[in-house]
């Protein structure tokens, strides 16, 4: 299929490349020109801006936004809405709040534009292993974009979760669970680091990948981080939170869902900004490993 793709950052550029490898036609645009030039070298058709991108697509159009959540998405929609026609599909693949996605869908209804939210997990590894796609929006629109989703995802790696907002809601919860899992690993390795034995933590992490009930992809990434820097001396224990953990805790409060583990993991990230600790260094290193998130060097 042919689609427009705007936002060629750490994930967006790799997603375009995976689509091109899968035989799709992609019109690629970005705020700065360098990523567009790189996408063109890989087989995409370049666009100078959103207006140019839409002009290079035939109706019914599919436009995928992969840009930072919040105001940038609203600004892009305000710019692109007059350029689209009834029956066109607009997808937000970033980490937007699901309530914003519901509001945006309602605002596009009068123009007949179908809005979809696609929660995307996979980070910088997605080009190689595929992206887990949690999709919300009209059923008909989902069927239209399914060929692209099938290419982006590994086998059984995408799902139509429900109406618009459902995809970003599921992705929000996904990230809340991720916070708790990462915190558990960090605390366990902190204890082994401080405990009574001199332990080979990279070897233990590798060991747990094989047959252990706590094995996971996050543990594999912990192994990579520990092999690079066993004492994590080059990583400052300052851990950012990108929003989804906060939103998860807010929703748990609204719906009276007890979530002490996710809440504690979020608060631990707040604490990291004032405290030193080995486990917090591992949290920061993990975020860099799976998503290319910036770390602060000691």
C-alpha positions as CSV (number, residue, x, y, z in Angstrom):
1,X,0.0,0.0,0.0
2,X,1.0,3.7,-0.3
3,X,1.0,5.9,2.8
4,X,2.5,9.2,4.0
5,X,4.7,9.0,7.1
6,X,5.6,12.2,9.0
7,X,8.2,12.1,11.8
8,X,11.5,10.3,11.2
9,X,13.0,10.2,14.6
10,X,14.5,7.2,16.4
11,X,11.5,5.0,15.8
12,X,9.8,6.7,12.8
13,X,12.8,6.4,10.5
14,X,13.2,2.7,11.2
15,X,9.5,2.1,10.8
16,X,9.7,3.7,7.3
17,X,12.6,1.5,6.4
18,X,10.7,-1.6,7.6
19,X,7.7,-0.6,5.5
20,X,9.9,-0.1,2.4
21,X,11.5,-3.5,3.0
22,X,8.0,-4.9,3.0
23,X,7.2,-3.5,-0.4
24,X,5.1,-0.5,0.6
25,X,5.3,2.9,-1.0
26,X,6.1,5.6,1.5
27,X,6.1,9.4,1.2
28,X,8.3,10.5,4.0
29,X,8.4,13.9,5.7
30,X,10.1,15.4,8.7
31,X,10.6,18.8,10.3
32,X,14.3,18.7,9.5
33,X,15.5,17.6,6.0
34,X,18.3,15.3,6.8
35,X,16.2,12.3,7.9
36,X,14.1,12.8,4.7
37,X,17.2,12.5,2.6
38,X,18.2,9.3,4.3
39,X,14.7,7.8,3.8
40,X,14.8,8.8,0.1
41,X,18.1,6.9,-0.2
42,X,16.4,3.8,1.2
43,X,13.6,4.1,-1.4
44,X,11.0,6.5,0.0
45,X,9.6,9.5,-1.8
46,X,10.6,12.6,0.0
47,X,8.2,15.5,1.1
48,X,9.3,18.9,2.2
49,X,6.4,19.3,4.7
50,X,3.0,18.1,5.6
51,X,1.4,20.0,2.7
52,X,3.8,18.5,0.2
53,X,3.3,15.0,1.7
54,X,-0.5,15.2,1.3
55,X,-0.2,16.4,-2.3
56,X,1.9,13.3,-3.2
57,X,-0.9,10.9,-2.0
58,X,-4.0,10.0,-3.9
59,X,-7.3,9.8,-2.2
60,X,-8.3,7.9,-0.1
61,X,-5.1,8.9,1.7
62,X,-3.4,7.3,4.7
63,X,-1.1,9.6,6.8
64,X,0.9,8.3,9.8
65,X,2.2,10.8,12.3
66,X,5.1,9.7,14.5
67,X,5.8,12.9,16.4
68,X,6.0,13.9,20.1
69,X,2.8,13.7,22.1
70,X,0.9,16.8,23.1
71,X,0.8,20.1,21.3
72,X,2.9,18.9,18.3
73,X,0.2,16.5,17.4
74,X,-2.6,19.1,17.7
75,X,-0.5,21.5,15.6
76,X,0.0,18.8,12.9
77,X,-3.7,18.0,12.8
78,X,-4.6,21.7,12.6
79,X,-2.3,22.0,9.6
80,X,-3.3,18.8,7.8
81,X,-7.1,18.8,8.4
82,X,-7.9,21.3,5.6
83,X,-5.7,19.2,3.2
84,X,-7.5,15.9,3.8
85,X,-10.8,14.7,2.4
86,X,-13.7,12.6,3.7
87,X,-12.6,9.0,3.8
88,X,-8.9,9.7,4.4
89,X,-7.2,8.1,7.4
90,X,-5.0,9.9,9.9
91,X,-2.9,7.8,12.4
92,X,-1.1,8.9,15.5
93,X,1.6,6.4,16.3
94,X,3.2,8.3,19.1
95,X,2.7,8.0,22.9
96,X,-0.4,10.3,23.1
97,X,-2.8,10.3,26.0
98,X,-5.8,8.2,25.0
99,X,-8.2,11.0,26.1
100,X,-6.5,13.3,23.6
101,X,-6.9,10.7,20.9
102,X,-10.6,10.5,21.6
103,X,-10.9,14.3,21.5
104,X,-9.0,14.5,18.2
105,X,-11.2,11.8,16.6
106,X,-14.3,13.7,17.5
107,X,-12.8,16.9,16.1
108,X,-12.2,15.2,12.8
109,X,-15.6,13.6,12.4
110,X,-17.2,16.7,10.8
111,X,-14.7,16.3,7.9
112,X,-15.2,12.6,7.5
113,X,-11.6,12.0,8.4
114,X,-11.0,8.6,10.2
115,X,-8.6,9.0,13.1
116,X,-6.7,6.0,14.5
117,X,-4.4,5.7,17.4
118,X,-1.6,3.2,17.2
119,X,0.4,2.6,20.4
120,X,3.8,1.4,19.3
121,X,6.3,-0.6,21.3
122,X,9.7,-1.9,20.1
123,X,12.0,1.1,20.5
124,X,15.2,1.1,18.5
125,X,15.1,-2.7,18.1
126,X,11.8,-2.6,16.1
127,X,13.5,-2.5,12.7
128,X,15.1,-5.8,13.4
129,X,12.4,-7.6,15.4
130,X,9.3,-5.7,14.6
131,X,6.9,-3.5,16.5
132,X,4.1,-4.4,18.8
133,X,1.1,-2.4,17.5
134,X,-1.9,-1.6,19.8
135,X,-4.5,0.0,17.5
136,X,-7.7,1.9,18.1
137,X,-10.1,3.3,15.6
138,X,-12.9,2.4,13.2
139,X,-12.9,-1.2,12.0
140,X,-13.0,-0.2,8.4
141,X,-10.0,2.0,8.8
142,X,-8.1,-0.8,10.6
143,X,-8.8,-3.1,7.7
144,X,-7.4,-0.5,5.3
145,X,-4.1,0.0,7.1
146,X,-3.7,-3.7,8.2
147,X,-1.2,-4.5,5.4
148,X,1.1,-1.9,6.8
149,X,0.6,-3.1,10.4
150,X,1.3,-6.6,9.3
151,X,4.6,-5.5,7.9
152,X,5.6,-3.4,10.9
153,X,4.8,-6.1,13.5
154,X,6.2,-9.5,14.1
155,X,3.9,-12.5,13.9
156,X,0.8,-12.0,16.1
157,X,2.3,-8.6,17.0
158,X,-0.7,-6.3,16.2
159,X,-4.2,-6.0,17.4
160,X,-7.3,-3.9,16.9
161,X,-8.0,-3.1,20.5
162,X,-11.3,-1.2,20.1
163,X,-12.6,2.3,19.1
164,X,-10.4,5.3,18.9
165,X,-8.4,5.8,22.1
166,X,-8.3,2.1,23.0
167,X,-4.9,1.7,21.3
168,X,-3.3,4.4,23.3
169,X,-5.0,3.3,26.5
170,X,-3.5,-0.2,26.1
171,X,-0.1,1.3,25.3
172,X,-0.4,3.5,28.5
173,X,-1.1,0.4,30.6
174,X,1.7,-1.5,28.8
175,X,4.2,1.3,29.8
176,X,2.9,1.3,33.4
177,X,3.6,-2.5,33.6
178,X,7.0,-1.8,32.0
179,X,7.8,0.7,34.8
180,X,7.1,-2.0,37.5
181,X,9.1,-4.7,35.7
182,X,12.1,-2.5,35.3
183,X,12.0,-1.4,38.9
184,X,11.8,-5.0,40.1
185,X,15.0,-5.9,38.2
186,X,16.7,-2.7,39.4
187,X,15.9,-3.5,43.1
188,X,17.0,-7.2,42.7
189,X,20.3,-6.3,41.1
190,X,20.8,-3.5,43.7
191,X,20.6,-6.2,46.5
192,X,23.1,-8.5,44.7
193,X,25.4,-5.6,44.2
194,X,25.4,-4.6,47.9
195,X,25.0,-8.1,49.4
196,X,27.6,-10.3,51.2
197,X,29.0,-12.0,48.0
198,X,31.1,-10.8,45.1
199,X,28.8,-11.7,42.3
200,X,29.2,-11.7,38.5
201,X,26.1,-9.7,37.8
202,X,26.3,-9.9,33.9
203,X,26.7,-13.7,34.2
204,X,23.7,-13.9,36.6
205,X,21.6,-11.8,34.3
206,X,22.5,-14.1,31.4
207,X,21.8,-17.1,33.5
208,X,18.3,-15.9,34.3
209,X,17.5,-15.6,30.6
210,X,17.6,-19.4,30.3
211,X,14.7,-21.3,31.9
212,X,14.0,-18.8,34.7
213,X,10.5,-17.6,35.4
214,X,11.7,-14.0,35.4
215,X,13.3,-14.2,32.0
216,X,12.1,-11.5,29.6
217,X,13.4,-9.2,26.8
218,X,14.0,-6.5,29.4
219,X,16.3,-8.9,31.2
220,X,18.2,-9.6,27.9
221,X,18.7,-5.8,27.7
222,X,19.9,-5.7,31.3
223,X,22.5,-8.3,30.3
224,X,23.7,-6.1,27.4
225,X,23.9,-3.1,29.6
226,X,25.8,-5.0,32.4
227,X,28.2,-6.5,29.9
228,X,29.1,-3.1,28.6
229,X,29.6,-1.6,32.1
230,X,29.3,-4.2,34.9
231,X,29.5,-1.6,37.7
232,X,27.4,1.0,35.7
233,X,30.0,3.6,36.6
234,X,29.4,5.5,33.4
235,X,25.7,6.0,33.9
236,X,24.2,8.6,36.2
237,X,21.3,7.3,38.3
238,X,18.9,9.9,36.9
239,X,15.8,8.2,35.4
240,X,13.3,10.2,33.3
241,X,9.6,9.4,33.0
242,X,8.0,10.1,29.7
243,X,4.3,10.5,30.8
244,X,2.6,7.1,30.4
245,X,3.5,6.0,33.9
246,X,1.9,9.1,35.4
247,X,-1.2,8.7,33.2
248,X,-1.5,5.0,34.3
249,X,-1.4,6.0,38.0
250,X,-4.0,8.8,37.3
251,X,-6.4,6.4,35.7
252,X,-5.9,3.9,38.5
253,X,-7.0,6.6,40.9
254,X,-10.0,7.5,38.8
255,X,-11.2,3.9,38.5
256,X,-10.2,2.9,42.1
257,X,-7.7,0.3,40.8
258,X,-5.0,-0.5,43.4
259,X,-1.7,-0.3,41.7
260,X,1.0,0.0,44.4
261,X,3.8,-1.6,42.3
262,X,3.3,0.7,39.3
263,X,2.9,3.7,41.6
264,X,6.0,2.9,43.6
265,X,8.0,2.4,40.3
266,X,6.9,5.9,39.2
267,X,7.8,7.5,42.5
268,X,11.2,5.7,42.4
269,X,11.9,7.6,39.2
270,X,11.1,10.9,40.9
271,X,13.5,9.9,43.7
272,X,16.3,9.1,41.3
273,X,16.7,12.8,40.5
274,X,18.1,13.5,44.0
275,X,19.7,10.2,45.0
276,X,22.6,8.0,44.0
277,X,22.2,4.2,43.5
278,X,23.2,1.2,41.4
279,X,19.7,0.1,40.7
280,X,18.8,3.5,39.4
281,X,21.8,3.4,37.1
282,X,20.5,0.1,35.7
283,X,17.1,1.7,35.1
284,X,18.6,4.5,33.1
285,X,20.8,2.0,31.1
286,X,17.8,-0.2,30.4
287,X,15.9,2.8,28.9
288,X,18.9,3.5,26.7
289,X,19.1,-0.1,25.6
290,X,15.5,-0.6,24.5
291,X,14.6,2.8,23.3
292,X,17.7,4.8,22.6
293,X,16.7,7.2,25.4
294,X,19.4,9.6,26.5
295,X,21.4,8.8,29.6
296,X,23.4,11.2,31.8
297,X,27.0,10.2,32.1
298,X,28.8,10.4,35.5
